[in-house]
Amino acid sequence: MTTSRIAIVTGANRGLGKATALALAADGADILLTYRSNADEAADVVAALRSQGRKAAALQLDTGDVASIGAFVEAVPATLAEVFGADRFDHLVNNAGHGTPTVLGSVDPATLDTLFAVHFRGPFLLVQGLAPLMNDGGSIVNISSGLSRFVGGPYSAYGSMKAAVDQLTRYFASELGARGIRVNAVAPGPANTDFAGGGNRSEAFHEMAAGRAALGRVGEPEDIGSVVAAAASARLGWVTGQRIEASGGTLL
């Protein structure tokens, strides 16, 4: 059996998830990543991880689909054995998600249901299904958002779902603490990603975000990935049940 740490990172075919997978690998972890629909992107990330000398694999997962979550949880043990030579893993990063504007007066129930399914129900069911496969002393990192603390744009439902993730993090930390499993949330601020349909990459957004941040710039995926890797590591071994904001000091 392998002696390397193994991390599962959801939604790691691009953006913050990809940066997190690469940061965890740089810290010495092997990576099982998931993707929803971009298999080619996921394969490229797996190749990049293997080029660093890490074991890596990708499985399809739609965190908003209960059946997909069940199929993924059932597939994990075989993948751990076949690719990683292991029967358990150490870290889970609940990263997969999307940002959908919800302007009051124009929001349909299906949009709210999808946000709930992806950002709250999905992570809840993944932790419930995968915790029995985790090594004691491991860690879970839930990706929250700066929007669970401050208000910015028409993201009332998204920000509220992430606030629920913050609270869920505290409950999971309490429930899993007896096994030495730490559970924390990392809350990114404005970042140069495809969030909001790519609007975060615009010059106007960068100027606005930089003006609100104490460090004077928009965040990059690597800024967030390194924080998640640190939260998962033994370096933060006495930290659990916390919301760690990585926003460059946005709206202090």
Secondary structure as GFF3:
##gff-version 3
##sequence-region A 1 252
A	DSSP	beta_strand	5	9	.	.	.	ID=ss1
A	DSSP	alpha_helix	15	26	.	.	.	ID=ss2
A	DSSP	beta_strand	29	35	.	.	.	ID=ss3
A	DSSP	alpha_helix	39	51	.	.	.	ID=ss4
A	DSSP	beta_strand	56	60	.	.	.	ID=ss5
A	DSSP	alpha_helix	66	79	.	.	.	ID=ss6
A	DSSP	pi_helix	80	84	.	.	.	ID=ss7
A	DSSP	beta_strand	89	94	.	.	.	ID=ss8
A	DSSP	alpha_helix	109	116	.	.	.	ID=ss9
A	DSSP	pi_helix	117	121	.	.	.	ID=ss10
A	DSSP	alpha_helix	122	130	.	.	.	ID=ss11
A	DSSP	three_ten_helix	131	133	.	.	.	ID=ss12
A	DSSP	beta_strand	134	143	.	.	.	ID=ss13
A	DSSP	three_ten_helix	146	148	.	.	.	ID=ss14
A	DSSP	alpha_helix	156	176	.	.	.	ID=ss15
A	DSSP	three_ten_helix	177	179	.	.	.	ID=ss16
A	DSSP	beta_strand	182	188	.	.	.	ID=ss17
A	DSSP	three_ten_helix	195	201	.	.	.	ID=ss18
A	DSSP	alpha_helix	203	212	.	.	.	ID=ss19
A	DSSP	alpha_helix	221	232	.	.	.	ID=ss20
A	DSSP	three_ten_helix	234	236	.	.	.	ID=ss21
A	DSSP	beta_strand	243	246	.	.	.	ID=ss22
###
